[in-house]
Amino acid sequence: MSKCDQKIAIETAMKTAMRAKDKPTLGTIRLILADIKRIEVDERIDIDDQRVLSVLDKMLKQRRDSIEQYRAAGRDDLAIIEEQEMVVIQSFLPTPLSEADIAELIAAAIADTGASSIKDMGKIMAQLKPQLQGRADIGAVSGKIKAALG
């Protein structure tokens, strides 16, 4: 059984953080690996790179939501910790797409699927999701698709 490249990179980063005694980074990496391990055990599978990206995406979304809630509650100390975790998580994701790249992908997906209304949103998202995974906020892209179709 071969491991996926993403998981190997995360495990290597964990060893580096351990040697550097970088506790905040190490803690975040351990959270990532625990989430991956949970999926592998629950589903009895060896996780692939695409699934690792989806795990990292989900963790980023959770951090964004937490930061928003902490700021609203006046807990900037906790928001800062979440932001530091986001930086570590983002370091394992591919280079984010620019706004122009996202707009280009949306236009191509609309043309490919022949989408003409909001009802075709599912077709467009199905085509775009693999290209956007880990490289753009899917929720924000969804809003841009609605605007393009509406």
C-alpha positions, 0 to 999 in steps of 0.5 A: 500500500502506498501513501498519498503524497499529501499525507507524506508531506504532512507527516514530514512537516510534523517531524520537522515541527517536532525537531524545531520544538514548534508546538503550535504548528505541531498541534495543528499538524496532529489535528490534521493527521487525526482527522485523516486517520479518523476517516481511514479507520471509519471508512476502512480505506487508504485516503487519497490526495483528493480526499486529503484536500477535502479534509484540509478545506473542511478544516479551513472552513471550520477555522473561518467560522470559528474566527467569525464567532470569536471576533463577535464574542470579543475573544480576539485571543482565540481568534488569533490561535485559529488564524495561526492554525489556518496558516499551517493548514493552508501551507499544505494546500495548492496555490490559491486561484486568482479571481481571474482564474476562477472567473475563467473556470466559471465561464468555461463550466457554464459554456461546457454544461450549457447552463442557463439558469440557477437550476443548472447550478449542480451541473456547474458545481460538479464540474468545478469542484475537482478543479477548485478543491483546496484552491478556492473557497467553494462557498464564495465561488458558488455565489459568483456562479449564482451572479453569473447565472442570475 
